[in-house]
Amino acid sequence: MKIRFVLLCGVISVGLASDLPWVGKWKMNLAKSDFGQTTLSLESLPDGEWQFSGFGVAYKFKMDGKDYPDGMGGTMSWKALDANTWQAVGKANGKVTETDTLKLSADGKTLNEGSKEMKVDGGSIDSTTVFERASGGPGLAGKWKTKKVSGGSGMFEYVASGTDGLIYKDPDMGLTCDAKLDGKDYPCTGPMTPAGFTVSLKRSAGSLDFTIKKDGKAVFTGTYTVSADGKSLTEAGSSPAGDKWKLVFDRM
């Protein structure tokens, strides 16, 4: 539910001139990446609803297995599998994009999320995120801080688009964003991507600044930098809610 939002920011192919060092295929190095300043909150409301917020997303839902707008153009449905286990299913354009199973530890201090993210070719990608309680309780309710992320794909490609642009491609999602490096908003499209997403790219002192928007509202901002040897790329990103992350990718 989080990595895919965070990765909605990338793309480029090897062999372009050095003035576009971001061009190429990249794969996330989880051992060098840091999600430690990302959190999610789940609040039980008096009217029987719940409030989810985190990773630039906020929405309300009920634990009844029905679809509710997720604030990003898709839907999420939640249900309790037992007293300490919950399942959330995400959809976009009417298709299931992810299934997340969240399980609370016996002492109530840890939340384990197993995610199965759908690929555009019909396959899936499994990942696991471990959260530790920062506040709140009992049960699922509270603020949770990311402790560890494992699995997943974390692959993307940047391809040159003329002499002054880049195309971001996520092969698993079938996502494409074709943008010039002029700071203007350009649409992102794909069968598993809701309408209204845009990206803007702009050079900044050897780095590449990006802003991801949904319906004109910024949801992620950050900067890409490539190492001196060109073998790794770092994404320093943040959300309006204050989440921050550092993702490191190795050139494939």
Secondary structure by P-SEA (a helix, b strand, c coil): cccccccccccccccccccccccbbbbbccccccccccbbbbbbccccbbbbbcccccccccccccccccccccbbbbbbccccbbbbbbbccccccbbbbbbbcccccbbbbbbbbbcccccbbbbbbbbcccccccccbbbbbbcccccccccbbbbbccccbbbbbcccccbbbbbccccbbbbbbccccccbbbbbbbbcccbbbbbbbccccccccbbbbbcccccbbbbbccccccccbbbbbbcc
